[in-house]
Amino acid sequence: MKSSKVQTLCVCGCCKRSLPASAFYINKKTGLPGNYCKECRKTVSRNHRKNEKRSLACDKESNYPVITSTEDPVLRRELILHALETVAANIERKRRKVRESEFESGSGSEFQSEPVSELELESKLAD
């Protein structure tokens, strides 16, 4: 009995050519050849990536003013000062949250006096 190699022909969905199954990428999940031949798949993928880069670069508009692209020096200064105030407020809020969590976790321990004295100093400075 002779073992004959049966070569399956598949039709490419893009170029409509009949090609052997080795000219198609094999789907790992199904184990079947894909719909497009390797050449067409590469071409379609390249075109898609090229068009995506173009569309992402051109269509992206910012919803807020970008400091570095602002030409007016007065507006730029205001934007920088606002950004600095926002960052300082965020840092202060995080520090306060850490201090409060340290105070709550230290309330039942022998290290209670340290966070309390820190809070007393802050209240004296605020007055």
C-alpha positions in Angstrom: 0.0 0.0 0.0 1.4 3.3 -1.1 1.3 6.3 1.2 0.4 9.2 -1.0 0.8 12.8 0.2 -2.6 14.5 -0.3 -2.1 18.2 -0.7 -5.2 20.1 0.3 -6.0 23.2 -1.8 -7.5 26.2 -0.1 -8.9 29.3 -1.7 -7.7 32.7 -0.3 -10.5 35.0 0.7 -8.6 38.0 -0.5 -6.9 37.2 -3.8 -9.2 34.2 -4.6 -6.3 31.9 -5.6 -6.2 28.2 -5.0 -3.1 27.5 -2.9 -1.8 24.5 -0.9 -2.6 24.5 2.8 1.1 25.3 3.6 0.5 28.8 2.1 -1.9 29.6 4.9 -1.3 30.3 8.6 -2.8 27.6 10.8 -5.2 28.8 13.5 -4.0 27.5 16.8 -7.4 27.1 18.3 -9.1 25.2 15.5 -6.1 23.7 13.8 -7.5 24.8 10.4 -5.9 27.1 7.8 -6.9 30.8 8.0 -9.1 32.5 5.4 -6.2 34.6 3.9 -3.0 33.3 2.4 0.3 34.3 4.1 1.1 37.0 1.5 -2.3 38.6 1.7 -2.3 38.4 5.6 1.0 40.2 5.7 -0.1 42.9 3.3 -3.4 43.5 5.1 -1.6 43.6 8.5 1.1 46.1 7.2 -1.6 48.4 5.7 -3.6 48.2 8.9 -0.7 49.1 11.1 0.4 51.9 8.8 -3.1 53.4 8.7 -3.6 53.1 12.5 -0.4 55.0 13.2 -1.5 57.8 10.9 -5.0 58.0 12.3 -3.7 58.0 15.9 -1.2 60.7 15.2 -3.6 63.0 13.3 -6.9 62.5 15.1 -5.7 62.8 18.7 -6.9 66.1 20.1 -6.3 67.1 23.7 -9.2 68.1 25.9 -7.1 70.4 28.0 -4.5 73.1 27.1 -1.0 71.7 26.8 1.5 73.9 28.6 4.4 73.4 26.1 2.3 74.2 23.1 0.9 77.5 24.5 2.4 80.5 22.9 1.1 83.2 25.2 3.6 83.6 28.1 1.0 84.9 30.6 -1.3 82.0 29.9 1.6 79.6 30.1 2.6 81.0 33.5 -0.9 80.7 34.8 -1.1 77.1 33.6 2.2 76.2 35.3 1.2 77.8 38.6 -2.1 76.0 38.5 -0.3 72.7 37.8 2.1 73.3 40.7 -0.8 74.1 43.1 -2.7 71.0 42.1 0.4 68.8 42.6 1.1 70.4 46.0 -2.5 69.9 47.1 -2.3 66.2 46.0 0.9 65.7 47.9 -0.5 67.3 51.1 -3.7 65.2 50.8 -1.6 62.0 50.6 0.6 63.0 53.5 -2.5 63.8 55.6 -3.9 60.4 54.8 -0.7 58.6 55.7 -0.5 60.5 59.0 -4.2 59.7 59.8 -3.6 56.0 59.1 -0.5 56.0 61.3 -2.4 57.7 64.1 -5.3 55.1 63.8 -2.9 52.2 63.7 -0.8 53.5 66.6 -3.8 54.3 68.9 -3.6 51.0 70.8 0.2 50.7 70.9 2.9 52.2 73.1 4.0 54.5 70.3 0.8 56.7 70.6 2.6 59.8 71.8 4.6 60.3 68.6 1.6 60.8 66.2 -0.3 62.9 68.7 2.6 65.3 69.3 2.9 65.6 65.5 -0.7 66.6 65.3 -0.4 69.0 68.2 2.5 70.7 66.4 0.5 71.1 63.2 -2.4 72.6 65.1 -0.1 75.1 66.9 1.4 76.1 63.5 -2.0 76.5 62.0 -3.0 79.0 64.8 
